[in-house]
């Protein structure tokens, strides 16, 4: 069952990969622009991008400029979409594995 789950999950991810990569490009691109606007180092920029994208938001780095704040909203919304896609692919793989085991 586990093998079928991972095979189906890999299939789902390969189908959704263009969407995943597009969302990641939007997130990282927005993060780099925010880092340039705010004067952050590249490590701080990626840290902020992924903490915001995962909707954790510790608050240790926060954009001060209006444009950067708008881009941070875009990162957060993109992170929600990315999380939803991962959850949907996982549920689909679980359903496929469960159907195969039941038959």
Secondary structure, DSSP 8 states (H G I E B T S, - for coil): -HHHHHHHHHHHHHHHHHHHHHHHHHHHHHHHHHHHHHT--HHHHHHHHHHHHTT---SSS---SHHHHHHHHHHHHHHHHHHHHHHHHHHHHHHHHHHHHH-
